[in-house]
Amino acid sequence: MKTFIFDLDDTLYDVSTPYFKSLESEGIIIDEKIKKDLFIVSRHYSDVYYDKEKAGEINTKEMYVLRVKQALSDFSIYVDDDKAYAIHLNYLYQQKSIALSDEMKALLSFLKEKSTLAVVTNGPSQHQWGKIKQLNLQQFFDVDKIVVSDDVCCRKPDEKIFNIIAQRCNSSVEDCYFVGDSYNCDIVGSKNAHMKAIWYNHRQRSFEDNIADFTVDSFAQLDKLLRELV
């Protein structure tokens, strides 16, 4: 039986929806022409400042403030610390409404009957488990097969976290397929752990030396690929 391991944020659900709603709720209307690029940059700074917070270089509130400010400033949109933190708090509020798409639910239901399913996600424990509960992921994934980085003291792309989930699934890493949107965290990390990597590149990022075993740029392509692989 094959094992399919999913990233959480912007793989199982669309992170851009609560992100842009949080900006709009705080009076910041983003031009449609820059939305795609702004969102990609915001995800980059989320990773950058999360790593800095884990390294003890900044505190948690500074992480939330800086990732908002830096992404916006790259597009000449300037906010102060209070506004940036208000955007973050609104983002948390908007995440209370996140949901799996009907198409994703159908795919997970299909895979659950024919394979082992798991999740690996980077982030603060309480924050990530809140999203897991809101998405009702327990209907598709056993709780012991959901790994949050802060719970195990290591994070993607560290191969340790990939080995942990493989062990919990009673699978060899060679039999695991990792599905994720982040090239550096998900694809490089899972390949270093000797898993097969499926890059869900629905934001159309580009890398010159793509080492993924499979690359798809739409949910339709992902759905087709996973149903064929199983």
Disulfide bonds with the S-S distance in Angstrom:
none
